[in-house]
Amino acid sequence: MKIQTKIAIQFSLIVGSLLAVFSFVIYQLFAEFRQQEYYDRLKSKAITTAQLLIKVDEIDRNLLKIIDKNTLTALVDEKVLVFNQHNKLFYSSLDDHVINYSKDLLNRVRKEKYVETNAGDNELVGLLYELNGHHYVILASAYDKFGRSKMANLRDILYTGLIVGIMLTILLGVFFAGNALGPVNQFISQISTITANNLRERLDERNEKDEIGQLAAAFNKMMYRLEQSFELQRSFVSHASHELRTPLAALKSEVEISLDENLNVAQHRGILQNIRKDIDRLIALSNSLLQIVRPLKSKINNTSEVRIDDVVFQAQDELLLSKPDYRISVEYAREPENEKHIIVLGDEPLLKTVFTNLMSNACKYSSNHLALVVIDFNETHTLVSIQDEGIGIPPEDFTAIFEPFYRSRNALTISGFGVGLSVCKKILELHQGKIHVKSKQGKGSIFTVELPHIS
Ligand code: ADP
């Protein structure tokens, strides 16, 4: 069911029920008020009759009957009966005894002194009247014709009001729900046209303060991130294929040259050595591509407590094993009194990749192939800085070098794919860590890694 229909139904049900309860309460209160008012009229009628009949000697029963019948305020179907203490009818306003009364009723009046009840459709009041030690029971009954017709009128008005009210509520519910959800329908039709080719499409944010505006703004932000990540993937694929094409083209031409029958063994050997270099380059490239793809996952799988100095030493050992001409020295800025200051929660192999990449860059981009690693900490973070005295980085590239495949102009003569630093940054983000760079061209660079420790 559509939300618009749901809201309209719920709105109509709530307002309809309120209207029904309201109408019922009004009707009920009016009914009670009418009845009470009528009982009061009957009571004063009964008292007047008793006083005229019993107290005033000049008025006899026949005269009273005549007065009763001709009084202007006579009630519809009015009957007044007076009984003496032996329950004998002492006076009746009508000649026929059509008022319903029973011994029980008379006894109840004697007991309770005042009774309000019904006799068929008529209201009936009974009261005990005492004079000179004699107890008279007076019953007064009549039909509230005007009150009841007012009630019937009120009922009709309330019924009509209720039906019209419910119909109006349904119409208003449909209208307002449609109005409120109109922009959502517009979004749906706009969103359904978005494909990978038009990720630049944005929703109309209109009034940013209401929920619909906030939804559009959040959607637009998501679209921006999607667009960025699509862009990144596109440039990744184009860079990767470009990087692959160069060694593959070189391999092809080397193979073609080696097919020349006139080459001697030494020349063949030279070509094969070139082929081996290109294959090594291809392997290095595919390793870099794997590195960049692996941590692209949005969370780390194997988290454990990792001692950062252990990881740094492991990275140092592994790097020196594959590059024996590199020199890496590791120092502590100060002795950690609490080992928790250099323990972080994270994925050990991923963290090792970070330090291997940074140490390898430091050695690679400096003629003395020397990297100085310093381990330190502050209140919240473990800090590792990797320093070299190499070629340095142009200041305008400080941000760009962390983008995949970006390489500074001064580094182009040194082999590399521009992947390592972007991988480091991504891994550190997954660990809530950071990386900063300070560098001076021709003097050297210092990369600092910050990782939140467990203490
Ligand atoms: P690669 O070293 O394979 O090119 P990276 O992503 O590790 O890829 O580095 C990106 C770029 O940052 C490098 O091409 C280089 O221009 C610059 N760079 C990184 N580390 C250093 C460093 N220690 N000294 C000078 N330049 C560096």
Residues whose N, C-alpha, C, O or C-beta is under 5 A from the ligand:
A	BS01	ADP	N361 A362 Y365 G390 I391 G392 I393 I401 Y406 R407 S408 A411 S415 G416 F417 G418 V419 G420 L421 S422 S445
